[in-house]
Amino acid sequence: MKTIVLLIGFVILSMYFPVNTVAQTAFERAKSLVEQRDFESAQTEIVAAIKQEPKNIEVLLMAGEIYSELEKLDVAVNYLKQAYELDKDNSRVVRSYSNALSSKGNHTLAIELMRKAVKNDKNDVYNQLTLGEVLLNADSTNAAELVITKAKEMNKKIPNGFLALGNLYFKQQVYMLANDNYESALKIDPNNLVARERLATSYYKMANNETADNALANELYSRSLQEWNTIAKQDPKNARAFFEQGKIYFYASKFRESAYNLSQYYRLRPDADNAPISRWFLAQSYDKLNQFDSAEPHLVFVIEKVDTVRTKANAMLAKGYFFTKKYKQSAEVYQRITDAQIKLDANETERYGYALFLSGDSLKGANFIRDAVTMDPTKCGTMNRLADLYRRMKRYDDAILMYQFRLKNCTDSMNPRIYALIGTSYFSANKPDSAIAPLQEAIKLDSNLVFARNLLGESLNALKRTDEAKQVFIESITMIKSNPSAYKTELDGAFSTYCRILNENKSYPELKKIAASWCELNPKSDIAYFWAGAACSQLNEKELACKNYTEAIKLNPNNENAKKYKKSLGCQ
């Protein structure tokens, strides 16, 4: 009873949901996918179909079509050859096989096969036209012209004759006549994508050849783009349309549009024979857009596959790693370039140096940055950064040499500061006597360089030229007091150093006066109140000393000196 109920249920369901009792074969699925222009998916199905029916002519012909569309001509030729060996008298097979051979450059065999086909059936216009095309591909233009013009007259109602004649004129570089014939083919069949592709290509060639009139060239490029765009709308999976549009946009420096179209091409044809060049265009477009992460996988692919652009692609990859802060990878790629005995330019050498430095090899990095400025003495900013880097590394002699190299090659508003930094480097190297001259030159060039005055004062004091040092600090502090906001960063340093010198020379009244001015200018400085306290302590002004020490501790509870001297005075 249950069986009957289930059977009735199955019958009722089948009335509303018909059961497909005959499953599609792999060939039928491949055919359906080809109709949908999904050649990547069709590839899988056709392989299965060939396993099921290895001697089926229709299956092998479709395999040839699929692999030709996927730009895998070696595979297409192989399958079409199998079809030809199974049936050498089949005109469709011979034409497909000959076309594939001709596309691969095997013109002799292609012509031989088509001559035989024409001899066997002189009334077959398609054989005649295919013979004309393979002769044209072999550069036998005169022979091709005789065959094509004769074939065109055999049947003017099909687009193929106009298309072939257009190809003849295209080969002869008579592009206007080529266009006329392509347009005639399209009048007969507006959906003839091959004719429209040839028309788009012809416009592109005309644009390339137009060197005298830029406006006309741009118009021709636009027409080419328009035709390719029409093809893409008619066939959204037409990979070539995206490639050609991407290429035109690339050469027009419209890299965003180029990247979009080329990425669509890559999506449709990831494994095509044309993949290396298309991915190189795509990588360059992403590079121009500063989308380095997007460029990376394509650059890696190109470096592996294309010898002719490997050096440029490596340089682009190294730059991309640098700007995405992958400094170790950047340095490794630059190392790979130099290991191949390829010379880097100044910009690349500089980036290599910084990549090394930022990935931990500061010594080697600094050497490459130095090489970069030697190669290009106009890199004034780089010289500044390198000299500053040497100072941080305490390589003061190298810093001085680099600052001097900059002064020799760059004359600009930075010069006063460069002299001051030379003086700073000498002072840091414990050479105060050598620091004086460049510091004086800095002040001579720019009297507002307070930090240079402060350092000059310190250098004079180190040489026991105390009176001169005091005079320099008085001038410096006078400038600061005249415009405290302009010298906010130099204020504390100038007062602190001068207070220390005054204390060392036991000039306590002057110390008290200067410290008081400092407290007034920067009431948040605990060091200012400390020196005020020290001066008052030495002048036996205990109460005022305690008050200043207390204020210093209040501003900075970690001021141990203030605590120490406050305690020694017995302050409450």
PyMOL commands that set and color helices and strands:
alter all, ss='L'
color gray80, all
select helices_A, chain A and resi 2-16+26-35+39-52+57-69+73-86+91-103+107-120+125-137+141-154+159-171+175-188+193-209+214-234+239-251+255-268+275-288+292-305+307-323+327-339+346-358+362-375+380-392+396-409+415-428+432-445+450-462+466-482+484-504+508-521+526-538+542-555+560-569
alter helices_A, ss='H'
color red, helices_A
deselect
rebuild
show_as cartoon
